[in-house]
Amino acid sequence: MLIKLKWIYKVKTDEFGRVLKNKARLVAQVFNQEESIDFEESFALVARIEAIHIFVANEANKNIKIFQMDVKTTFLNGELKEEVYVSQPEGFVDQDNPSHVYKLKKALYGLKQAPRTWYDMLSSFFISQHFFKGAVDPTLFTRKVGNDLLLVQIYVDDIIFASTNTTLCNEFANLMTTKFKMSMMGHMSFFLGLQISQSPRGIFLNQLKYASEIIKKYGLLTSDSVDTPMVEKNKLDEDLQGTPDDATLYRGILDPSYVDHAGCQDIIRSTSGSTQFLGDKLVSWSSKKQKSIAISSIEAGYIVLSGCCTQILWMRSQLIDYGFQFNKISLYCDNKSAIALCCNNIRHSRAKHIDVRYNFIKEQVENEIVKLYFVWTEYQLANIFTKPLPRERFNFLIEKLDLRIMSPEMLKRQT
């Protein structure tokens, strides 16, 4: 199959929206590529955002600087296993042989197998340089030299790295430049939409650029500000003129989160809200409607604990590659009956209908992987993810989550 090529143009900006450079990229148009015929694998492993948060929290706890680099023409480094033929690109057609085609030796942007070939090549290179791939996170690579540990986290062509010994960071940067064309970006300042400010006082994350783009996209620049993201009771006014609304715009920005047990009036499902901390640093959070309808607050709380436990177990496995071993991890819940249900292996008539997949938390409690504690509702931080709250309550939880409202000027003073 012959694949056509197309030029794509893009303006690259920094975290403040300033133009860095204009980019032109030759891309393959692969509408007709078929799996198992034109390529074998297309899935490329990328880091979860929680993994990035853990990486940053770990380095902030040790007061270590995080560095960042970018691989230029990333996918062009991947070795193709299949035979791929492409047309001559516009502007570079051989006038003597206009009907000839190219056979690709390396991957090209747009090919469905390009991300996978790049990851396979980069992973093999790291392993050849005595790195170890993460046990649960294949985008985390570690190398231990004596008592020092070098951590490398990749997200396609973006790479962040840090070490307790800056010499290891310098050696890694030099190693990468000998193998690839690299763009060294110094201290990490902008990564996956996160704006990062590093200072001796800590590492501050914000999404000012992303939030500004969203506000501008949906025409909310002139809208009035509000004290909380959601009001406790929706106040709807009658539209006397009957002006039609753009339903697609509303659906595009809607991200509903309602109250806890049977709070969603449309489908009568509960909302699970949870937060996970590494030390005193918030690294993961969730607000999600439960897949099954809970017939009691006990069942709703039991499902929440089970879901939170799965995230805790993933974090526990992730931190093994950082050199940490955790047991008896504290898990707080404001439902005493749900806690009792997790700690008691007796089958109750009220719980016999609960899906068996949620019962694994009992095994984790029995093996002392997690330890459950009761917390009063007024101190339950996860409530901010399950229901609309009054301003005073919202501000209290925001402070306890270690979130701050800062202007760009205030953020600069922190650094």
PERA-V63642 format. One line per field, one symbol per residue. ss: DSSP state (H for helix, E for strand, C for the rest). A space follows every 10 residues. Layout:
BEGIN
ss: ???
END
This chain:
BEGIN
ss: CEEEEEEEEE EEECCCCCEE EEEEEEEEEC CCCCECCCEC CCCCCCCCHH HHHHHHHHHH HCCCCCEEEE ECCHHHHCEC CCCCEECCCC CCCCCCCCCC CEECCECCCC CCCHHHHHHH HHHHHHHHCC CEECCCCCCE EEEEECCEEE EEEEECCEEE EEECCHHHHH HHHHHHHHHC CEEEEEECCE ECCEEEEEEC CEEEEECHHH HHHHHHHCCC CCCCCCCCCC CCCCCCCCCC CCCCCCHHHH HHHCCCCCCC CCCCCCCCCC EEEEEEEECC EEEEEEEEEC CCCCCCHHHH HHHHHHHHHH HHHHHHHHHH CCCCCCCCEE EEECCHHHHH HHHCCCCCCC CCCCCHHHHH HHHHHHCCCE EEEECCHHHC HHHHHCCCCC HHHHHHHHHH CCCCCCCHHH HHHHC
END
